[in-house]
Amino acid sequence: MPTYEYRCRSCAALSVRVCKVADKPKTVRCERCGRRAVAIISGGAVRLSNASKVARLDPKYDKMVDAAMKSTQHAEPDRLLKKMKPFSSDK
Protein backbone atom coordinates (compact mmCIF):
# COMPACT_ATOMS: atom_id res chain seq x y z
CA MET A 1 0.00 0.00 0.00
CA PRO A 2 1.25 3.48 -0.72
CA THR A 3 2.35 5.83 2.02
CA TYR A 4 0.97 9.37 1.86
CA GLU A 5 2.65 12.18 3.76
CA TYR A 6 1.00 15.45 4.73
CA ARG A 7 2.49 18.60 6.27
CA CYS A 8 0.49 21.03 8.37
CA ARG A 9 0.50 24.58 7.02
CA SER A 10 0.50 26.20 10.44
CA CYS A 11 2.69 24.05 12.72
CA ALA A 12 4.67 22.13 10.01
CA ALA A 13 3.98 18.77 11.68
CA LEU A 14 4.25 15.71 9.46
CA SER A 15 1.38 13.21 9.24
CA VAL A 16 1.65 9.85 7.54
CA ARG A 17 -1.22 7.77 6.15
CA VAL A 18 -0.89 4.23 4.81
CA CYS A 19 -3.93 3.30 2.75
CA LYS A 20 -5.11 2.01 -0.59
CA VAL A 21 -5.15 4.41 -3.52
CA ALA A 22 -8.95 4.24 -3.58
CA ASP A 23 -9.11 5.08 0.15
CA LYS A 24 -6.81 8.12 -0.04
CA PRO A 25 -8.37 10.88 2.08
CA LYS A 26 -9.37 14.07 0.29
CA THR A 27 -8.59 16.28 3.29
CA VAL A 28 -6.32 15.55 6.23
CA ARG A 29 -6.27 17.32 9.57
CA CYS A 30 -3.03 17.82 11.50
CA GLU A 31 -2.64 15.37 14.38
CA ARG A 32 -1.01 18.06 16.50
CA CYS A 33 -3.10 21.21 15.99
CA GLY A 34 -6.13 19.98 14.01
CA ARG A 35 -5.72 22.39 11.09
CA ARG A 36 -5.61 21.40 7.45
CA ALA A 37 -2.53 19.57 6.15
CA VAL A 38 -1.39 19.46 2.53
CA ALA A 39 0.01 16.48 0.65
CA ILE A 40 3.76 16.52 0.08
CA ILE A 41 5.86 14.56 -2.36
CA SER A 42 8.25 12.23 -0.63
CA GLY A 43 10.82 9.74 -1.84
CA GLY A 44 9.60 6.29 -2.65
CA ALA A 45 11.11 3.03 -1.50
CA VAL A 46 12.18 0.26 -3.86
CA ARG A 47 12.93 -3.25 -2.72
CA LEU A 48 15.41 -5.05 -4.94
CA SER A 49 15.89 -8.79 -5.19
CA ASN A 50 19.36 -10.29 -4.88
CA ALA A 51 19.35 -11.06 -8.60
CA SER A 52 18.68 -7.44 -9.51
CA LYS A 53 21.40 -6.28 -7.09
CA VAL A 54 23.90 -8.60 -8.76
CA ALA A 55 22.81 -7.38 -12.19
CA ARG A 56 23.53 -3.80 -11.13
CA LEU A 57 27.13 -4.57 -10.12
CA ASP A 58 29.89 -2.97 -12.10
CA PRO A 59 31.05 -5.29 -14.93
CA LYS A 60 34.62 -4.73 -13.74
CA TYR A 61 33.72 -6.32 -10.39
CA ASP A 62 34.16 -9.90 -11.65
CA LYS A 63 37.58 -9.03 -13.04
CA MET A 64 38.59 -7.42 -9.74
CA VAL A 65 37.51 -10.50 -7.80
CA ASP A 66 39.37 -12.82 -10.18
CA ALA A 67 42.53 -10.70 -9.89
CA ALA A 68 42.28 -10.73 -6.09
CA MET A 69 41.81 -14.51 -6.07
CA LYS A 70 44.88 -15.03 -8.24
CA SER A 71 47.10 -12.73 -6.18
CA THR A 72 46.15 -14.14 -2.76
CA GLN A 73 46.96 -17.75 -1.99
CA HIS A 74 44.65 -17.69 1.05
CA ALA A 75 41.71 -16.98 -1.25
CA GLU A 76 42.15 -20.24 -3.16
CA PRO A 77 38.83 -22.10 -2.87
CA ASP A 78 40.41 -25.56 -2.79
CA ARG A 79 42.95 -24.83 -0.04
CA LEU A 80 40.73 -26.26 2.68
CA LEU A 81 39.95 -29.35 0.64
CA LYS A 82 43.67 -30.07 0.29
CA LYS A 83 44.08 -29.99 4.09
CA MET A 84 41.22 -32.42 4.73
CA LYS A 85 42.00 -36.01 5.59
CA PRO A 86 39.69 -38.86 4.60
CA PHE A 87 37.47 -40.36 7.27
CA SER A 88 38.68 -43.69 8.51
CA SER A 89 36.22 -46.54 8.72
CA ASP A 90 38.25 -48.23 11.50
CA LYS A 91 37.09 -47.66 15.08
Secondary structure by P-SEA (a helix, b strand, c coil): cbbbbbbbcccbbbbbbbcccccccccccccccccbbbbbbbbbbbbbcaaaaaaacccaaaaaaaaaaaacccccccccccccccccccc
